[in-house]
Amino acid sequence: MATRQARTYDVSVDRQKAAQAAGTYDLSDLPGPLSEPISAARVGKNPRQDKMLTAAEALTDVTRLTLGAALAIYGRPESRWANAYWRRAGNAASMTELLSYARQLIGMRPDGQLVVCLCGHAGQGPCIPLWAPRDEVSLTVQPNDLVLRFDDVVAD
């Protein structure tokens, strides 16, 4: 459980035994600010097959939450939807709108409270993030998913 004194939280990662998606994709396949996370990795079928896309040595380095940070999971479909929205918005969609396409979005508020984001707009109107408090959080990933960490995304 995260508390006000907690400055970091190591998020557990549950790997699903799904079939590996055909083809791989990279940060350059994500639109706008999504392609510039603080830390990122592409998940393999097992930890030895994980590929660090930024300066990280292991997936645990990517999934360490700090105050105000968020972790987003993008599979191939989610990255395509975010790209399509980016183009429809004239390459000017907000970070919140792009993050709303993530399969899973979790974070840590500046006060240390762990949260999951229930936002979503699917291009159908304004995107208002709803951060629901949780005592603990975890990620569920499939092979070839991108795990992205962004700082200063979660507000009080």
C-alpha positions as CSV (number, residue, x, y, z in Angstrom):
1,M,0.0,0.0,0.0
2,A,1.3,3.4,-0.9
3,T,1.2,6.1,1.7
4,R,1.9,9.8,1.9
5,Q,5.4,8.9,2.9
6,A,6.0,6.6,-0.1
7,R,8.0,8.2,-2.8
8,T,8.1,5.2,-5.2
9,Y,6.0,2.1,-5.8
10,D,7.2,-1.0,-7.7
11,V,4.3,-2.1,-9.9
12,S,4.0,-5.9,-10.4
13,V,3.6,-7.0,-14.0
14,D,1.4,-10.0,-14.8
15,R,2.3,-11.6,-18.2
16,Q,-0.6,-13.2,-20.1
17,K,0.1,-16.3,-22.1
18,A,-1.4,-14.7,-25.2
19,A,0.1,-15.4,-28.7
20,Q,2.7,-12.9,-29.7
21,A,1.3,-10.3,-31.9
22,A,2.6,-10.3,-35.5
23,G,5.3,-7.8,-36.2
24,T,6.9,-5.4,-33.7
25,Y,6.5,-1.7,-33.3
26,D,8.5,0.9,-31.5
27,L,8.2,4.4,-30.0
28,S,8.4,5.9,-33.4
29,D,5.0,4.2,-34.2
30,L,3.3,6.2,-31.4
31,P,1.9,9.7,-32.1
32,G,3.2,13.0,-30.7
33,P,4.1,13.1,-27.0
34,L,3.3,9.4,-26.6
35,S,6.6,8.7,-28.5
36,E,8.6,10.5,-25.8
37,P,8.1,8.7,-22.5
38,I,10.6,9.0,-19.6
39,S,11.1,5.3,-19.8
40,A,9.7,2.5,-22.0
41,A,10.0,-1.2,-22.8
42,R,8.5,-3.7,-25.3
43,V,7.3,-6.8,-23.5
44,G,8.5,-10.3,-24.6
45,K,7.0,-13.7,-23.9
46,N,9.4,-13.9,-21.0
47,P,11.6,-11.4,-19.1
48,R,14.7,-12.3,-21.2
49,Q,12.9,-11.2,-24.3
50,D,11.9,-7.8,-23.0
51,K,13.4,-5.0,-25.0
52,M,14.3,-1.7,-23.3
53,L,13.4,1.2,-25.6
54,T,14.9,3.9,-23.3
55,A,17.7,4.0,-20.8
56,A,16.5,1.2,-18.5
57,E,18.1,-2.1,-17.7
58,A,15.0,-4.1,-16.9
59,L,11.2,-3.8,-17.0
60,T,11.3,-3.1,-13.2
61,D,13.1,0.1,-13.9
62,V,10.3,1.2,-16.3
63,T,7.5,0.1,-13.9
64,R,8.7,2.0,-10.9
65,L,6.1,4.7,-10.1
66,T,7.1,8.0,-8.6
67,L,5.0,11.0,-7.5
68,G,2.9,12.3,-10.4
69,A,4.0,9.6,-12.8
70,A,1.8,7.3,-14.8
71,L,2.3,3.9,-16.6
72,A,0.4,3.3,-19.8
73,I,0.1,0.0,-21.7
74,Y,-0.3,0.2,-25.5
75,G,-0.8,-2.8,-27.7
76,R,-0.9,-2.6,-31.5
77,P,-4.6,-1.8,-31.7
78,E,-4.3,0.9,-29.1
79,S,-1.4,2.5,-30.8
80,R,-3.3,2.5,-34.1
81,W,-6.4,4.1,-32.5
82,A,-4.2,6.8,-30.9
83,N,-2.5,7.5,-34.2
84,A,-5.8,7.8,-36.0
85,Y,-7.1,10.2,-33.4
86,W,-3.8,12.2,-33.6
87,R,-4.3,12.6,-37.4
88,R,-8.0,13.5,-37.0
89,A,-7.1,16.1,-34.4
90,G,-4.6,17.7,-36.9
91,N,-1.6,16.4,-35.0
92,A,-2.5,18.5,-32.0
93,A,-4.3,16.2,-29.6
94,S,-3.6,16.7,-25.9
95,M,-1.6,14.2,-23.9
96,T,-4.7,13.3,-21.8
97,E,-6.6,12.5,-25.0
98,L,-3.8,10.3,-26.3
99,L,-3.4,8.5,-22.9
100,S,-7.1,7.7,-22.9
101,Y,-6.5,5.2,-25.7
102,A,-4.2,3.1,-23.4
103,R,-5.3,-0.4,-22.6
104,Q,-4.4,0.2,-18.9
105,L,-3.3,3.5,-17.2
106,I,-2.2,3.7,-13.6
107,G,-0.4,6.3,-11.6
108,M,0.6,7.9,-8.4
109,R,-0.8,11.2,-7.3
110,P,1.6,13.8,-5.9
111,D,0.4,13.0,-2.4
112,G,1.5,9.3,-2.8
113,Q,-2.0,7.8,-3.4
114,L,-2.0,5.0,-6.1
115,V,-4.7,5.5,-8.7
116,V,-6.1,3.9,-11.8
117,C,-7.5,6.0,-14.6
118,L,-11.0,5.3,-15.8
119,C,-11.0,8.0,-18.6
120,G,-11.8,7.3,-22.1
121,H,-13.3,9.3,-24.9
122,A,-12.7,7.3,-28.1
123,G,-12.8,10.6,-30.0
124,Q,-16.4,11.2,-29.0
125,G,-16.0,14.4,-27.0
126,P,-14.0,15.9,-24.2
127,C,-11.7,13.6,-22.3
128,I,-12.0,14.0,-18.5
129,P,-9.6,11.7,-16.6
130,L,-11.1,10.1,-13.6
131,W,-8.4,8.8,-11.3
132,A,-9.8,6.2,-8.9
133,P,-7.7,5.6,-5.7
134,R,-6.4,2.1,-5.1
135,D,-4.4,0.5,-2.3
136,E,-2.3,-1.4,-4.8
137,V,-2.0,-1.6,-8.6
138,S,-0.5,-4.0,-11.1
139,L,-0.2,-4.2,-14.9
140,T,-1.4,-7.0,-17.2
141,V,0.6,-7.3,-20.3
142,Q,0.8,-9.4,-23.4
143,P,3.9,-10.1,-25.7
144,N,4.8,-7.0,-27.8
145,D,2.9,-4.6,-25.6
146,L,4.6,-1.3,-25.0
147,V,5.0,-0.2,-21.3
148,L,5.4,3.6,-21.1
149,R,6.2,5.8,-18.1
150,F,5.4,9.5,-18.1
151,D,6.2,12.0,-15.4
152,D,3.9,14.8,-14.2
153,V,0.8,13.3,-15.7
154,V,-1.2,12.6,-12.5
155,A,-2.6,15.6,-10.6
156,D,-4.3,15.7,-7.2
